[in-house]
């Protein structure tokens, strides 16, 4: 009976939908447990869901762009277990603006959502590489998730702590815009996270928001990560027809 019971539990676990989260350090900072006093929203958001009915797996990792999360094989490892009924919640953009082929990171993507590409020599990986636009990589994640029967949800990147005249610097003309365009062209769900969080920050004011960023203008402490995770959930609740909202804890 014990063997049968364990087997049954395993089957139930395999059938449970999984929320895969992919992104950069603003989604998962360090080991994801706050060891450096910094947190990403993906490490907080699991508390909003009924984990008896689903699993939450935060695969985000610091320093990655939409390009390097793919080229390092991290997306391929997710595809091996991704199944119909799962969800992929993604947020990239903070690291995509870097150089394409510098000797320290080589993680940048071409700006925009087109089909442009550039062939480069990657000095980090020591290989020739064809680099595409931010939108190209995001489309790949969304389309390959859909091909597996999974449900992609694209978030625009959270804003940095940059205020000017009481207003937060937004991504309306770059990665926020391109994330929205990618969601539209792929049929993915879209959460305007950049806008939701920027609105929250402006309501709080720069002095209160400053306390969320102990080291720089990008990475949040636990309190800031909680604000951002709540904003993701707020965005989820605004989506029409997204079944992930049914898995939120009551």
N, C-alpha and C positions, 0 to 999 in steps of 0.2 A: 504493500500500500504506500509505503514511503517513496519508493521509486516512481510509482504512478503519480503520486501527488507532486513530486518534484518535476516530472515531465509535464504535467498539466500546467504548473506554474510557468515553466519555460515557454510553453505554447502561448499562454496568455500574454506573457511579456513580449513575445515576437509579434503578436497581433496588435498590441497597443500602438497607437500612432506616436511618432517621435517628432518633436520640434527640434530641428537642427538650426543652430545659430552660427552664422559665419560673419567675420568682420575683423576689425583691427583692435588696438589697445583701448579704444573708447568703448568697446563691447566686452573685451576681457583683458584686464590689465595683469601682467605678470602671470602668476599661477592661478589667478581668478579667485583667490581667497584673502585678498587684502594684506598680504605679507609685507608689501611696501607702502601700505596706507593708501593705496590708490585702487579704485574699483571701476570696472566697466559695467554698463547697464545689463549686459547679458548674464552677469553673475548674480544679479538681483532678481531678474524677471521670473525665475522659476517659482518663486513664492506666490505668484499671482495665479498659478495654474493648479488644477486638480491632478496631482502627480500619481494618484491611484488609477487614473484613466489614461495617462499619457506619460512619456518620458521627455525631459528637456536636456539636450546635449549642446553645450556651448563649445563650439570648435573654433571660435575666434582666437586670434593670436596677435600679440603686439607687433608693430612694425610692418605689417603686411598691407599690400594694396590689392585691388581687384585682380591685378596681374600676378603678383607673387604668391597669393594664396592658391592660384591655379598651377603655376609652374613648379611649385614645391611639392605637388602631388597631394595636397591636402583635400582638394575637391574630389579627386579620383577616389580617395579613401572613403569619402562620404557616399559616393555613388555606389560603392560595393554593397552598402547596407540600406540605402534609401529605397523605400517601397511605396506603393500606392497608398494614399491616405496620410502620408507624412507631410511635414511642412518644412520649408526652408526660409528662415528669416534672415535677411542679409543687409549689411550696412558697410559700404566702403566709400572711400573718397578722401579721407584725411591724408593718406600717404600716396595718392595717385598723382599729385602735382609735382613730384620730384623728378629728377633727371632720369632719362631712359637707360643710360649706360655709364653712370659714374662709378668710381671704384669703391664707394662706401656702401651703397644701397642697391642701385640699379633696379628701382622698383616702380618708376613712373610709368604712366600710360599717356597716350595721346589724348588731348582734350577733345571732348565732344562724344557723339554717339554714332558717328559714321563708320564706314568700312575702311577707312584709311589705315595704313600700316607703315612701319619702317623697319627695315632689316638692320640689326645692330650686332656687335660683338658684346656679349655680356661678360664683363671682367670678373664678376663674382662667381658665376657658374662656369665660366670659361667655355662658352658655347656660342654659336651663332643663334640668334633668336629673332623672331618676327614679333614686333610689339604692335598691339592694336589700340583702339580707343577704349576709354573707360566704358562706354556703352556696349562695345563688342564683348568685353569680358562679362559684364552684367547680364547681357542677353544670353550668353552661354550658360551661366548658372540658372537663369530662369527657364530657358528652353529645355535644358537637360533634366531639370527637376520635373518639369511638366511631362517629359517623355517617359519618366518613371512612374507617372501617376501621382506625383507629389504636388504640393501647392506652394508656389513661390510667393513671398511677400518681400517687396523691396522697400527699404527705408532710406530717406535722404539722410545724410550725415548730421549728427548733432552739431550745434554751433559751438564755436570756441568762445571763450570769455573775452570778447572784444566789443567794447561799447564805444559809441560815438554819439555825443549829444543825447544820451539816454536810450539810444537804440542799439540793438545787437546787430553785429555784422552777419548777414545771412548769405545763403548759398543759392539765391534765386537765379543768378546768372551763370552758375557753373554746375557743381555736382548735385545740388538739389534739383535743378532744372533737368539735368541729364538723367538722374535717377527716375524722375517722373516720366520722362519721355520713354525710357526703357521699359518701365512698367506698362505703359500704354501700348507700345509696339509688340510686347510679348504676351499681353493679357494677364500679367501678374498683378497681384494686389499691390497697392502703394500706400505707404504711411508717410505723410509730409512731416517727418520727425524734426527736421531742421526748423520748420515754421512753428510747430507745437512747442518745442523747447524754447525757442527764441521768444515766443509770446510769454511763456512762463517766466523767463529770466527778466524780461522788461517789466513785468508786473511786480517782481520781487525787488528790482533795482540793483544797480551795480555793486553796492556795498555787501548786500546779502549774498549775491552770486559769487563774489570774490572768495568767500569762505569755502566754496565748493572746489576751488582750484589751488591746492597748497603749493604746487611746484611750478606750474606753467599755465598757459591759457587753454590747454587742450584736455588734460587728464584730470578726472574728478576723484574726489574722495568718496567715501561710502554714502554720505548724505547727498552729494551731487548725483551719484549713480542711481540712488533711489528716485530722485526727481526725474531723471531721464527714463528709467524703467517704467515709472508711472505714466510718462508721456507716450511710450510705446504702447502700453495697454490702452490708453485713451484713444490712440490712433486705431488700434485694432477694433475697438468698440464702434468706431465710426465707419468701418468697412461694411458694405452691404454684401451679404451672401458669403462671408468668410466663416467657414465652420469652426475655425480655431477659437472663435469667441465662445463657442459652446463648451470649451474645455477650461475656461476660466473658473477658478474656485468660487464657489457660491458664498 
